[in-house]
Amino acid sequence: MKTSIFAIGTLSLCLVAWAAPDGVDDAYQQLKDAQTAKDVDGVKKWATETAKLAKAQATGPKLDSYSDEDWPKRVEYAKGVATLSEYALSTTAAQPGLAPEKVVELMDALLAMNPKSTYIGVATNAYLTALGKTGGADKQIEGATKIVNGSPNEEEALTVLADNLMAKNRPDQAYTYASRLVTVMKSKAKPEGYSDEEWNRRKSALLSRGYYTAGVTGCMRQVWKDCDTNLRAAIPLVGNQPAMAGPTYFYLGVANYQISKITTDRTKLQEALKFTEQSAAIAGPMQAQARQYVTVMQTELKAPVVRR
């Protein structure tokens, strides 16, 4: 996720224009000092403290030191400070080269502060990568689940959930997240900060993951129509990626073979053979099995049709 620097800069100017000394301002100054010093622990401490004080002020009773006219401005200022505290945590977590443990600490603090924060997406990829390094797939699933609970359309988290749950042989859950990923990416507008080329590349990559995982888990669940529909949609997106193209054609072959058995439709068996032959031509983990299946399907197609 790319963040609008203009929007943040505008908000910062508004805050400077309406600052009045108290605990919120003292904490906010400490936060800005920690950011300038690149003090990661300080950013975590003061972002948390600043947000707590700012939210309390924004939702609390009017302070005696403010007039009725000025108090609404102060409330908006406090809300803005709380938002900038979230921004400080996310942008610090997204810094290249930061130790994985620190990335996790910062993002856990942000998720505890506001699980629906606009800025979670800024460091989602860094957070999930750090969780993978520090705790493996289980921690990634846990962290991604926290993210989608607050931000249901966060595509990085949906991708991690779909991939990891499929790998852990939990196809029902993986299919749910993969299908949601497809829905999100089909309708999502280009975010600010992306060129058309960048966004089209990202959209295609995530759509291919969504369709692929939904298709493979459809086969794992033996829901052959889901498998067939999603993997057909994945074909133009996986392109020349052998790691995905080989399995895509393999499972399409499996799905159409099973559909041919259920419907006694020989055209589906012919399609199954075509897909399986394509898989057998691609080097990868499915190639040997695909070649075996080609022989089986060819034999079945040569057999006389039994009329009932």
Long-range contacts (C-beta under 8 A, 24 or more apart in sequence): 1-121, 1-122, 1-124, 1-191, 2-191, 2-192, 2-193, 2-194, 3-87, 3-91, 3-119, 3-122, 3-193, 4-192, 4-193, 8-84, 8-87, 11-80, 11-83, 11-84, 12-84, 14-76, 14-77, 14-80, 15-77, 15-80, 15-81, 15-84, 18-73, 18-74, 18-76, 18-77, 19-77, 20-65, 20-66, 20-74, 22-57, 22-63, 22-65, 23-53, 24-50, 24-53, 24-54, 24-57, 24-78, 24-81, 27-53, 28-54, 28-81, 28-84, 28-85, 31-84, 31-85, 31-88, 35-88, 35-92, 40-92, 40-98, 40-102, 40-106, 41-102, 43-88, 43-89, 43-92, 43-106, 44-89, 44-92, 44-105, 44-106, 44-109, 47-85, 47-86, 47-88, 47-89, 47-109, 47-113, 48-85, 48-109, 48-113, 50-81, 50-82, 50-85, 51-81, 51-82, 51-85, 51-86, 51-113, 51-114, 54-78, 54-79, 54-81, 54-82, 54-85, 55-82, 58-82, 83-118, 85-113, 86-110, 86-113, 86-114, 86-117, 86-118, 86-119, 87-119, 87-122, 89-113, 89-119, 90-117, 90-119, 90-120, 90-122, 90-123, 91-119, 91-122, 91-123, 93-122, 93-123, 93-126, 93-127, 94-122, 94-123, 94-126, 98-126, 100-129, 100-130, 100-131, 100-133, 100-134, 101-130, 101-134, 103-127, 103-129, 103-130, 104-130, 104-131, 104-134, 104-143, 107-143, 111-146, 111-147, 111-150, 114-150, 115-146, 115-147, 115-149, 115-150, 115-151, 116-150, 116-151, 117-150, 120-147, 120-150, 120-151, 120-154, 121-151, 121-154, 121-156, 124-154, 124-156, 124-157, 125-156, 128-156, 128-157, 128-160, 137-164, 137-167, 137-168, 140-164, 141-165, 141-168, 148-177, 152-180, 153-180, 153-184, 153-188, 155-181, 155-184, 155-185, 155-188, 155-206, 158-184, 158-210, 159-206, 159-209, 159-210, 162-209, 162-210, 162-213, 162-214, 163-209, 163-213, 166-213, 166-216, 166-217, 166-220, 169-220, 171-217, 171-220, 171-221, 172-217, 172-221, 174-213, 174-217, 175-213, 175-214, 175-217, 175-218, 175-221, 175-226, 177-213, 178-209, 178-210, 178-211, 178-212, 178-213, 178-214, 178-217, 178-230, 179-210, 179-214, 181-206, 181-207, 181-209, 181-210, 181-213, 182-207, 182-210, 182-211, 182-214, 182-230, 185-210, 204-237, 207-237, 208-234, 208-237, 208-238, 208-241, 208-244, 211-237, 212-238, 212-244, 212-247, 212-248, 215-248, 215-251, 215-252, 215-255, 216-247, 216-251, 218-255, 219-251, 219-254, 219-255, 222-258, 224-255, 224-256, 224-258, 224-259, 224-262, 225-255, 225-259, 227-251, 227-252, 227-254, 227-255, 228-252, 228-255, 228-256, 228-259, 231-255, 242-282, 242-283, 242-284, 243-284, 245-282, 246-279, 246-282, 246-283, 246-284, 246-285, 246-286, 246-287, 246-290, 247-279, 247-284, 247-285, 247-286, 248-279, 249-275, 249-276, 249-278, 249-279, 249-282, 249-290, 250-275, 250-276, 250-279, 250-286, 250-289, 250-290, 250-293, 253-279, 253-290, 253-293, 253-297, 254-293, 257-293, 257-297, 266-301, 266-305, 269-297, 269-300, 269-301, 270-301, 272-297, 273-297, 273-298, 273-301
